[in-house]
């Protein structure tokens, strides 16, 4: 992750504005994103990124007949394979309500993506339910990690019906789509990049990170993914790996339900740290 200095919110806005111009120039999508700052200034804050494991190693196990792995920042489900195994991933969910019982900043992200489970990139788009100064804030974004995320200016509210997809086509083109079906807007971003593994596809609830590490997980209550698929087939039929989010002491930060044959599952918040 590139180093950043902690600066004022105004300066961050200017920085993200410059990043937007670069992202827009690289994208053929007419609905280019307009970045905005929705949370307090955090050095290197990003709503998405690679899966981080306790001690940096896999913790594969079996739970109720499902293969599980532990992470300090991800929960949800992933399917994995050889390089080039996956070309698309999609899911739908109801935007969770953030319960903000403290003025301390807390964050929770919900997204779909390719890569990141066993690779150094993630191509992803989704939403956040954050707490800033004791108040909830909601927004959408996309990210071609390790590039920094770009936030969308479109409004998002708790309870909105969201859907997202990431699709690879040709030799270098990724199309990232985020829809708010309740408010009726769609953001379609096209990014061209070569050399990415495409060795995993995932639908994830995440505790975002900053330069200092994993940030406190906002109380999102429960997020329910009504569908999830990779390459047009339900994640539930592809022997997915259940990812369990834990803190540094090994205690669960949220719970991950069983996944249905249609790819439906849920995550329920337990603790911030």
N, C-alpha and C positions, 0 to 999 in steps of 0.2 A: 504494500500500500504506500502511495506517495506521501511524503511528509507534508504536513500543513501547519501553519501557525494559527493559533486561536485568535480570531479577530472579531470585530463587532458584527452584529447582524447586518448592518448596512453594507459593510465590506464584503460579507459573504454573498449578499445579493448580487453585488457587482461581479464577484468571481463566478457565480453560477450563471450570470448573464453572458459572460464571455464564453463559458463552456457551452451554453445553449447555441450560440452562433456557430461554434465548431460542429456541434452535433447536427444542427439543421443543415449545414452545408454538406455533411456526409450522408444525409438522408434524402431520399426522393419523396418522402411522404409529405403531402401538403399540410397535414395537421400536426406540424412540428410542435414539440412540447414547449411550454413556457414555465421555467423553473421558478419556484417560490420557496420561501423559507417558512416552514410550518412549526418549527420547534426552536427551543433555545439553542444558542450557539454551542456546539459540541465539536471539538477538534477532530476532523476526519469522519464525522457521522455519515453512515451509509445504511440504508434499510435492507440491503441484500449483500450477499457475499458467499464465500466458500464455507462448507461444513467444517466446523472445528470440533475435534474429538478430545475428550479428557486424556491428558498425557500424550496426545498426538497419535494414538493408536486405535485401531478398530476394537470395538467391544461387542463382537457378534455373539448372539445367544439365541435361544428359541423360547418364545412366549406364546402359549395357547396355539401352538402349531405354526406361528409366524416367526420368520427371521427378524431379529431386532439388532439395532446398533444404537450407541449413545452419542450424544452431541451436546456441547455447551451452548449452542445457538440455534439448532434446527430441531423441529419435530414435524412429523407427518410421514409421508411415504415416498420412496424412490425405487426406480427400477434401474438396473445397471447392465452393462454389456461391454463388448469390445468397442474400440474407437469407430465412430461412424454408425453405431447401432441405432441411434434415435434421431428422427427428423422432426418430430412435433410433440408437444405436450399441451394439455388444456385442462381447465377446471372452472367450476362455478361455485360461488359462496355468497353468503349474506354478510355484509360488512358488520363486524362485531362492534358492540358498544364498549368504549373504554371507561372504566370506573377509576376516577382519579381521587384517591383519598389522601394524597400528599402533594405538596408543591414541588417535590423533586421530579425532574424529568424522567419519564419512563417511555418505553417504545415497544411496539409489536407490529410485525410485518406479516403479510399473507400473500403468497406469490406462487407462480409456476415458472419452471425454468428447465433449461438443458445444461448439463455439466454441473460441476461444483462438488459432487460426492467424492470423486477420486481424481479430479483434474484441477487445473489452476485458473479456469475461467468459469463464468456463469453468465448465461444469456437469459434474462429474467424480466418479468413485469408483474406488478401487483399493487397492493394498497397498504396503508398504515392506519392503525388506531393508536395514537400516541397520547401522552399526558404532558402538557407544558404549563408550568406555573399553576398546577391544580385543575386545569381545564382540558377536556378532550379535544383532539384535533384529528381530522381525517383527510387523506389525500391519496392520489395515485402516482405511480412512478414507473420508470423502466431503467435498466442498468445492463451494460455490457462489461461486467467485471473482468479485469481490474480497473476499467475506466470508472469514473465516479457516476453516481446516479443522476438522473434528471427527473425532477418532479413535474407533474402536470398541474395546470392552474384550474382545471375543471373541478366543480364542487363534488364532494363525496360526503354522504351522511351515514350515520349509523342506521343499519337496517336496509341499506341499498342492496339490490341484487347485482352482484358483480360477476363478470366472466373474463377470462384471460387465456391467451394462447401464445406460444412461441413456435415458429415454424421455420425450418431450414429448407431452402430450395436451391437448385443449381449447384454451383461450386463454392459460393461464398455469401449468399444472401440469407439474412435472418429477418423475419417479419414478426414484430411483437405487437400484439393487439390487447388493449384493455378496454372493456365496455362497462359503463354504468347503465344497466338495463332499466333501472328505476327513473333516472334523470334523463336518459335518452342520448347520452354522448358516447362517442367512440374515439379512441386515440390509436392510430396505426403508425408504427415506426418501422422504417426499413434501414437496416445496418448491414454493410458489407464487410466481412472479415474472413480471412482464411486461417487454416491451421488449428481450428478448435476441435477438441476431441469428440464431442457429442456421444460420450460414453455413459451418460445417465440422463434420466428425465425424472423430475420430482415436483411434488406439490407440498409446499412447506409453510409452516408457521415459524417465525423466526424472532429471536431476540437480537435486534441489530447491534452493530459494533461501532466503535470509534477508535481513535489512535491508542486509547488506553485499554482496549479490549471489549468484551461483551458488556452491553449496557443493561440496566434493569428492565425486566420484561413487564410491560404495562398489563394491568388486569383487564383482559379482553373478554372475560367471562367464558363463553364458548364460541368457537367458530365452527360452522358446519359446512363442509364441502359436499355439495349435493351430487357432483359428478367429478371424475378425474380420469384422464386417459393419456396414453402415449402411443404415437403412431396409429391413432384411430381405434385402439382397443383399450378397454377399461384397465386402469392400474390394478384393480382387484383380481384380474385374471392372469397377471404376469409375474406372479410370485414376488410381490414387492417387499422391500425391506422396511419394516416399521422403525422409525427414528424416534428415540426418546430423549427429550431435552432434560439435562441434569445440571446442577450447579457444581462448583468445584469440590464440594463434599460428597457428591454422588446422589443428592436428593433430587427427586423429580421437580421440575419447574412447571410442567403442565402434563396432562395425560393425553395419550393418543388412543382412540378407540380402534376396534377392529374395522377393517375395510370391507365393504360389500362387493358383490359381483359387478355392480354398476360403478364402482369407484367412489362410493360415498363413505365419508368418515368424519370425525370431529376431533378437535383439540380443546381441552378445558384447562384454564389457568389454575395454577396452584400457588405459586410464589414468584416474587420479583427477582430474587437472587438465590 
